[in-house]
Amino acid sequence: MFDNLSDKLDKALHVLKGHGQITEVNVAETLKEVRRALVDADVNYKIAKEFTSTVKEKALGEDVLTSLKPGQLMVKLVKDELIQLMGGDVAGINLSGDPSIILMSGLQGSGKTTFSGKLANFLKTKKTKKPLLVACDVYRPAAIDQLHVVGEQIGVEVYSDRDTKDPVKISQDAIAYAKEHGFNVVIIDTAGRLAVDEVMMTEISNIHKAIQPQETLFVVDSMTGQDAVNTAKSFNDVLNFDGVILTKLDGDTRGGAAISIKSVVNKPIKFIGTGEKMEAIDVFYPERMADRILGMGDVVSLVERAQEQYDEEEARNLQKKIAKNQFGFDDFLKQIQQVKKMGNMKDLVGMIPGAGKMMKDIDIDDDAFKHIEAIIHSMTLEERTQPSLINASRKKRIGKGSGTSVTQVNQLLKQFEQMSKMMKMMQGGGGKKMMQMMKGMK
């Protein structure tokens, strides 16, 4: 999402990162470029101007001009200000009620229904809650069916009532049902419209008054840019919501909404949607997002995602196999499946410091492992456990069976051999040799 902005900020700060003379003039020039980059990313001009004025004031106040590493200090100031602009600290979700009631609001097409499912899945799997999804969009064709499909997909019950068109009654009945059947979170999916209108606002305001939710969340499509911020303001004036959810952050968007929405409505971004899968939901961390915008990666999120897929027993078995030189293609396939569960590949690469910049012109397909999996599945059980058996005729057969070429089979075998050696070195502590090997690997 922030590729363009990251690139422009990097260029803007390039002068100060060098060892040339730092003056008040080139600090001002740099910040002018920073402001331009923010406006190009669809950040409100007034917010961008205030942002750079604050950074300039702090830069001159902290003696950036005379510091030993002015470039680094300047980047730190820009990062700190970005964190503040996006909300400062991470904002949690209020789950204090019994049951906790979460009201979802937003425009039609913002991804409200899908995100209701993602949130239910998040609370069920990460917070060990028992959520109930409630279909209160009584106007949009097939909206109730869509929520039922989503609920079935994640194993969460959906409450709906096709006999009434009164969303207030449906939401009240659903809460009573939740209390009776032991649900501790109720997520209410409300109707959206194609534009902000009085009827819609009155309806959601009536639901809000009737059920008194612990959390009212505004779902907004981040790809609508500055319009998203304006819509958020209109909703906030009526609902006084508790937080914002930004969807479609994996899209080719300029990201201005993520940066400026907090300043306009003074409400935190609580969650972000980063893909189509039900697992593609992240708590919004302003500091981690600032790191990513400035090309510093997001190692903490990457480690967290890896830990979610980490199986201790599986890791111990793998360690034994590596020690006995028994690491085979079936084990390799298991590692690939775990990486795939962590999220889309481009997003993962963007979390590695510096990698996003190196890979910016390379399109990383979510099916990046497809041909590798096809090659492994075309091997016999014997070949998967003893790769050394794979000779020229076997390579030809594997290539034909997987719809790939002998060259691709050779590449995989070479990479597999390098990875096996690297794993062996990691166990034996051969750090220098391993670093040399990594430099030679693609």
C-alpha positions as CSV (number, residue, x, y, z in Angstrom):
1,M,0.0,0.0,0.0
2,F,2.7,2.5,1.0
3,D,5.2,1.6,-1.8
4,N,5.0,5.0,-3.5
5,L,5.1,7.0,-0.3
6,S,8.0,5.0,1.1
7,D,9.9,5.6,-2.2
8,K,9.3,9.3,-2.2
9,L,10.1,9.7,1.5
10,D,13.3,7.8,1.0
11,K,14.3,10.2,-1.8
12,A,13.3,13.2,0.2
13,L,15.5,12.1,3.2
14,H,18.3,11.0,0.9
15,V,20.2,14.3,1.1
16,L,20.2,14.3,4.9
17,K,21.3,10.7,5.0
18,G,24.5,11.5,3.1
19,H,27.6,13.1,4.7
20,G,27.3,16.4,2.9
21,Q,26.9,19.7,4.7
22,I,23.5,19.9,6.5
23,T,22.0,23.4,6.5
24,E,18.7,24.9,7.6
25,V,18.0,25.4,3.8
26,N,18.3,21.7,2.9
27,V,16.3,20.7,6.0
28,A,13.6,23.0,4.7
29,E,13.9,21.6,1.2
30,T,13.8,18.0,2.5
31,L,10.6,18.7,4.5
32,K,9.0,20.4,1.4
33,E,9.6,17.1,-0.4
34,V,8.2,15.1,2.6
35,R,5.1,17.3,2.5
36,R,4.7,16.8,-1.3
37,A,5.0,13.0,-0.8
38,L,2.3,13.0,1.9
39,V,-0.1,15.1,-0.3
40,D,0.6,12.7,-3.2
41,A,-0.4,9.8,-0.9
42,D,-3.8,11.5,-0.4
43,V,-3.0,13.0,3.0
44,N,-5.0,16.2,3.6
45,Y,-2.8,19.3,2.7
46,K,-3.4,21.0,6.0
47,I,-2.4,17.9,7.9
48,A,0.7,17.4,5.8
49,K,1.7,21.1,6.3
50,E,1.2,20.9,10.1
51,F,3.2,17.6,10.1
52,T,6.2,19.1,8.3
53,S,6.1,22.3,10.4
54,T,6.2,20.3,13.6
55,V,9.1,18.2,12.3
56,K,11.0,21.3,11.3
57,E,10.5,22.9,14.6
58,K,11.7,19.8,16.5
59,A,14.6,19.4,14.0
60,L,16.0,22.9,14.6
61,G,15.2,22.6,18.4
62,E,17.2,19.3,18.6
63,D,20.3,20.6,16.8
64,V,19.9,18.2,13.8
65,L,22.3,20.5,11.9
66,T,25.2,20.0,14.4
67,S,24.5,16.3,15.2
68,L,27.0,13.6,14.2
69,K,24.4,11.7,12.2
70,P,21.8,14.3,11.1
71,G,20.2,12.0,8.6
72,Q,19.4,9.4,11.2
73,L,18.1,11.9,13.7
74,M,15.9,13.5,11.0
75,V,14.4,10.0,10.1
76,K,13.7,9.4,13.8
77,L,11.8,12.8,14.0
78,V,9.8,12.0,10.9
79,K,9.0,8.5,12.3
80,D,8.0,9.8,15.7
81,E,5.7,12.4,14.2
82,L,4.1,9.7,11.9
83,I,3.4,7.6,14.9
84,Q,1.7,10.5,16.7
85,L,-0.3,11.3,13.5
86,M,-1.6,7.8,13.3
87,G,-2.6,7.6,17.0
88,G,0.5,7.1,19.1
89,D,-0.3,4.0,21.1
90,V,-2.1,0.8,19.9
91,A,-5.9,1.0,20.8
92,G,-7.5,-2.1,22.2
93,I,-11.0,-3.3,21.7
94,N,-13.5,-3.0,24.6
95,L,-14.9,-6.5,25.5
96,S,-16.3,-5.5,28.9
97,G,-20.0,-6.3,28.4
98,D,-21.8,-9.6,29.1
99,P,-22.2,-10.1,26.2
100,S,-19.9,-7.5,24.6
101,I,-21.8,-5.8,21.9
102,I,-19.9,-4.5,18.8
103,L,-21.8,-2.4,16.3
104,M,-20.4,-2.3,12.7
105,S,-21.1,0.8,10.6
106,G,-20.0,2.1,7.2
107,L,-20.9,2.7,3.6
108,Q,-22.1,0.0,1.2
109,G,-19.1,-1.7,-0.4
110,S,-16.7,-0.8,2.4
111,G,-16.2,-4.5,3.3
112,K,-18.3,-4.4,6.5
113,T,-19.9,-7.9,6.2
114,T,-16.6,-9.6,5.4
115,F,-14.8,-7.7,8.1
116,S,-17.5,-8.7,10.6
117,G,-16.6,-12.3,9.9
118,K,-12.9,-11.6,10.1
119,L,-13.4,-9.9,13.5
120,A,-15.5,-12.8,14.8
121,N,-12.8,-15.2,13.6
122,F,-10.1,-13.1,15.3
123,L,-12.0,-13.0,18.6
124,K,-12.7,-16.7,18.4
125,T,-9.2,-17.9,17.6
126,K,-7.0,-15.2,19.3
127,K,-9.2,-14.2,22.3
128,T,-11.0,-17.5,22.9
129,K,-14.4,-15.8,22.7
130,K,-17.7,-17.3,21.6
131,P,-19.0,-14.7,19.1
132,L,-22.5,-14.5,17.5
133,L,-22.8,-12.7,14.2
134,V,-26.1,-10.8,13.6
135,A,-27.5,-9.9,10.2
136,C,-29.1,-6.5,10.4
137,D,-28.7,-5.5,6.8
138,V,-32.3,-6.0,5.7
139,Y,-32.1,-4.2,2.4
140,R,-29.2,-5.3,0.3
141,P,-30.0,-8.4,-1.7
142,A,-28.4,-11.6,-0.4
143,A,-26.7,-9.7,2.5
144,I,-28.1,-12.2,5.1
145,D,-27.0,-15.1,2.9
146,Q,-23.5,-13.6,2.6
147,L,-23.1,-13.4,6.4
148,H,-24.4,-17.0,6.8
149,V,-21.7,-18.1,4.2
150,V,-19.0,-16.2,6.1
151,G,-20.2,-17.6,9.5
152,E,-20.1,-21.2,8.1
153,Q,-16.6,-20.6,6.7
154,I,-15.2,-19.7,10.2
155,G,-17.5,-21.9,12.3
156,V,-19.4,-19.0,13.9
157,E,-23.2,-19.0,14.4
158,V,-25.2,-16.3,12.6
159,Y,-28.5,-14.9,13.9
160,S,-31.0,-13.6,11.4
161,D,-34.7,-13.0,11.1
162,R,-36.2,-12.8,7.6
163,D,-39.7,-12.2,8.9
164,T,-39.1,-8.6,9.9
165,K,-37.5,-5.5,8.3
166,D,-36.8,-3.8,11.7
167,P,-33.1,-3.9,12.4
168,V,-33.6,-2.6,16.0
169,K,-35.9,-5.5,16.8
170,I,-33.4,-8.0,15.2
171,S,-30.5,-6.7,17.1
172,Q,-32.4,-6.7,20.5
173,D,-33.7,-10.3,19.8
174,A,-30.1,-11.3,18.9
175,I,-28.7,-10.0,22.2
176,A,-31.4,-11.9,24.1
177,Y,-30.6,-15.0,22.1
178,A,-26.9,-14.6,22.9
179,K,-27.5,-14.3,26.6
180,E,-29.7,-17.4,26.6
181,H,-27.1,-19.5,24.6
182,G,-23.8,-18.5,26.2
183,F,-22.4,-16.2,23.5
184,N,-20.0,-13.6,25.1
185,V,-19.6,-11.3,22.0
186,V,-22.3,-10.1,19.6
187,I,-21.2,-8.5,16.3
188,I,-24.0,-6.6,14.6
189,D,-23.6,-6.1,10.8
190,T,-25.7,-3.1,9.8
191,A,-26.9,-1.9,6.4
192,G,-24.8,0.4,4.3
193,R,-25.7,2.8,1.5
194,L,-24.0,4.0,-1.6
195,A,-23.7,7.5,0.0
196,V,-24.2,9.1,3.4
197,D,-28.0,9.8,3.7
198,E,-30.3,10.9,6.4
199,V,-32.5,7.7,6.5
200,M,-29.4,5.5,6.9
201,M,-27.9,7.7,9.7
202,T,-31.3,7.8,11.6
203,E,-31.6,4.0,11.3
204,I,-28.1,3.3,12.7
205,S,-28.5,5.9,15.3
206,N,-31.7,4.2,16.5
207,I,-29.9,0.8,16.7
208,H,-27.1,2.5,18.6
209,K,-29.5,4.0,21.2
210,A,-31.5,0.8,21.6
211,I,-28.6,-1.6,22.2
212,Q,-25.9,0.6,23.8
213,P,-22.9,-1.2,22.3
214,Q,-19.5,-1.4,24.1
215,E,-17.8,-0.8,20.7
216,T,-19.1,1.1,17.7
217,L,-16.7,0.6,14.8
218,F,-16.6,2.5,11.5
219,V,-15.5,0.3,8.6
220,V,-13.9,2.2,5.7
221,D,-12.4,1.2,2.4
222,S,-8.9,2.7,2.5
223,M,-8.8,2.8,-1.3
224,T,-11.3,5.7,-1.3
225,G,-8.5,7.9,0.0
226,Q,-9.5,11.3,1.2
227,D,-13.2,10.5,0.7
228,A,-12.8,7.9,3.4
229,V,-11.7,10.6,5.9
230,N,-14.7,12.8,5.0
231,T,-17.2,9.9,5.3
232,A,-15.7,9.0,8.7
233,K,-16.3,12.6,9.9
234,S,-20.0,12.4,8.8
235,F,-20.5,9.1,10.6
236,N,-18.7,10.3,13.7
237,D,-20.9,13.4,14.0
238,V,-23.9,11.1,14.3
239,L,-22.6,8.0,16.1
240,N,-19.5,9.2,18.0
241,F,-17.9,5.9,17.2
242,D,-15.1,4.3,19.2
243,G,-12.7,3.3,16.5
244,V,-12.0,2.9,12.8
245,I,-11.4,-0.3,10.7
246,L,-9.4,0.2,7.5
247,T,-10.1,-2.5,4.9
248,K,-8.3,-3.3,1.6
249,L,-4.9,-2.2,2.8
250,D,-3.4,-4.8,0.5
251,G,-4.7,-2.9,-2.5
252,D,-2.9,-0.5,-4.8
253,T,-3.9,2.5,-2.7
254,R,-2.0,5.7,-1.6
255,G,-2.6,5.2,2.1
256,G,-3.6,8.8,3.0
257,A,-6.6,7.5,4.9
258,A,-4.5,5.5,7.3
259,I,-2.2,8.5,8.0
260,S,-4.8,11.3,8.4
261,I,-8.0,9.7,9.6
262,K,-7.0,9.9,13.3
263,S,-6.3,13.7,13.1
264,V,-9.7,14.4,11.5
265,V,-12.0,12.4,13.7
266,N,-9.8,12.0,16.8
267,K,-10.6,8.3,17.0
268,P,-8.0,5.5,16.8
269,I,-7.6,3.0,14.0
270,K,-8.2,-0.3,15.8
271,F,-7.9,-3.0,13.0
272,I,-6.8,-3.2,9.4
273,G,-7.8,-5.7,6.7
274,T,-4.8,-7.0,4.7
275,G,-6.3,-9.5,2.3
276,E,-9.3,-11.6,1.3
277,K,-8.8,-14.5,3.6
278,M,-10.6,-14.6,7.0
279,E,-7.3,-14.6,8.8
280,A,-6.3,-11.3,7.0
281,I,-6.9,-9.0,10.0
282,D,-4.3,-7.2,12.1
283,V,-4.4,-5.0,15.1
284,F,-3.3,-1.6,14.0
285,Y,0.1,-0.6,15.6
286,P,1.0,3.0,14.6
287,E,4.7,2.4,15.4
288,R,4.9,-0.7,13.2
289,M,3.1,1.1,10.4
290,A,5.5,4.1,10.6
291,D,8.4,1.7,10.4
292,R,7.0,0.1,7.2
293,I,6.2,3.5,5.6
294,L,9.9,4.5,6.2
295,G,11.2,1.2,4.8
296,M,12.3,-0.2,8.1
297,G,10.2,-3.3,7.9
298,D,8.1,-4.8,10.7
299,V,10.1,-7.7,12.2
300,V,7.8,-7.8,15.3
301,S,4.7,-8.6,13.3
302,L,6.6,-11.1,11.2
303,V,7.8,-12.9,14.3
304,E,4.3,-12.9,15.8
305,R,2.8,-14.4,12.6
306,A,5.6,-17.1,12.6
307,Q,4.9,-17.9,16.3
308,E,1.2,-18.4,15.5
309,Q,2.1,-21.2,13.1
310,Y,4.9,-22.6,15.3
311,D,4.4,-26.1,16.5
312,E,6.9,-27.1,19.2
313,E,6.6,-30.8,18.7
314,E,6.9,-30.5,14.9
315,A,10.0,-28.3,15.5
316,R,11.6,-30.9,17.7
317,N,11.0,-33.7,15.1
318,L,12.4,-31.5,12.4
319,Q,15.5,-30.8,14.5
320,K,16.1,-34.6,14.9
321,K,15.7,-35.1,11.2
322,I,18.2,-32.4,10.4
323,A,20.7,-33.8,12.9
324,K,20.4,-37.3,11.3
325,N,20.5,-35.8,7.8
326,Q,17.0,-37.1,7.1
327,F,15.4,-33.7,6.1
328,G,13.4,-34.5,3.0
329,F,11.0,-32.9,0.5
330,D,7.9,-33.8,2.6
331,D,9.4,-31.8,5.5
332,F,10.1,-29.0,3.1
333,L,6.5,-29.1,1.9
334,K,5.3,-28.7,5.5
335,Q,7.5,-25.6,6.0
336,I,6.0,-24.1,2.8
337,Q,2.4,-24.7,4.2
338,Q,3.3,-22.9,7.4
339,V,4.7,-19.9,5.5
340,K,1.6,-19.7,3.4
341,K,-0.6,-19.6,6.5
342,M,1.3,-16.5,7.6
343,G,-0.3,-14.3,4.9
344,N,0.3,-13.1,1.4
345,M,3.9,-13.1,0.2
346,K,4.3,-9.5,-0.7
347,D,3.0,-8.4,2.7
348,L,5.5,-10.8,4.4
349,V,8.4,-9.5,2.3
350,G,7.5,-5.9,3.2
351,M,8.0,-6.8,6.9
352,I,11.7,-7.6,6.3
353,P,13.8,-4.4,6.8
354,G,15.2,-3.3,3.4
355,A,13.5,-6.2,1.4
356,G,10.5,-4.1,0.4
357,K,12.8,-1.6,-1.3
358,M,14.8,-4.3,-3.1
359,M,11.6,-6.1,-4.3
360,K,9.5,-3.0,-5.2
361,D,9.5,-3.7,-8.9
362,I,9.0,-7.5,-8.5
363,D,5.5,-8.8,-8.5
364,I,5.3,-11.5,-5.8
365,D,2.4,-13.8,-6.6
366,D,0.4,-15.4,-3.8
367,D,0.9,-18.6,-5.8
368,A,4.7,-18.2,-5.6
369,F,5.1,-21.7,-4.3
370,K,2.7,-23.3,-6.7
371,H,5.3,-24.8,-9.1
372,I,7.5,-25.9,-6.2
373,E,4.5,-27.8,-4.7
374,A,3.7,-29.3,-8.1
375,I,7.3,-30.6,-8.5
376,I,7.4,-32.2,-5.1
377,H,4.0,-33.8,-5.6
378,S,5.3,-35.3,-8.8
379,M,8.1,-37.1,-7.0
380,T,7.7,-40.7,-5.6
381,L,7.8,-41.2,-1.9
382,E,11.3,-42.7,-2.3
383,E,12.5,-39.6,-4.2
384,R,11.0,-37.2,-1.6
385,T,12.9,-38.9,1.3
386,Q,16.1,-39.5,-0.7
387,P,16.6,-36.6,-3.2
388,S,20.0,-38.0,-4.1
389,L,18.2,-40.7,-6.1
390,I,16.9,-38.1,-8.6
391,N,18.9,-38.6,-11.8
392,A,18.4,-37.2,-15.3
393,S,15.6,-39.5,-16.4
394,R,13.7,-38.9,-13.1
395,K,14.1,-35.2,-13.5
396,K,12.6,-35.4,-16.9
397,R,9.6,-37.4,-15.6
398,I,9.1,-35.0,-12.6
399,G,9.2,-32.0,-14.9
400,K,6.7,-33.5,-17.3
401,G,4.4,-34.6,-14.4
402,S,4.4,-31.2,-12.7
403,G,4.0,-29.1,-15.9
404,T,7.4,-27.5,-15.3
405,S,10.8,-27.9,-17.0
406,V,14.0,-29.9,-16.1
407,T,15.7,-26.5,-15.4
408,Q,13.1,-25.7,-12.8
409,V,13.5,-29.1,-11.2
410,N,17.3,-28.6,-11.1
411,Q,16.8,-25.2,-9.5
412,L,14.6,-26.6,-6.8
413,L,17.0,-29.5,-6.1
414,K,19.9,-27.0,-5.8
415,Q,18.0,-24.7,-3.5
416,F,16.9,-27.6,-1.4
417,E,20.5,-28.8,-1.1
418,Q,21.7,-25.3,0.0
419,M,18.9,-25.0,2.5
420,S,19.6,-28.5,4.0
421,K,23.3,-27.5,4.4
422,M,22.3,-24.2,5.9
423,M,20.0,-25.9,8.5
424,K,22.9,-28.3,9.3
425,M,25.2,-25.3,9.9
426,M,22.7,-23.6,12.1
427,Q,22.7,-26.6,14.3
428,G,26.5,-26.8,14.3
429,G,26.9,-23.0,14.8
430,G,28.7,-22.4,11.5
431,G,27.7,-18.7,11.3
432,K,30.4,-17.4,8.8
433,K,29.9,-20.2,6.3
434,M,26.2,-19.9,6.5
435,M,26.4,-16.1,5.8
436,Q,28.5,-16.8,2.7
437,M,26.1,-19.4,1.5
438,M,23.1,-17.0,2.0
439,K,24.8,-14.4,-0.1
440,G,25.0,-16.9,-3.0
441,M,21.3,-18.0,-2.6
442,K,18.4,-16.3,-4.5
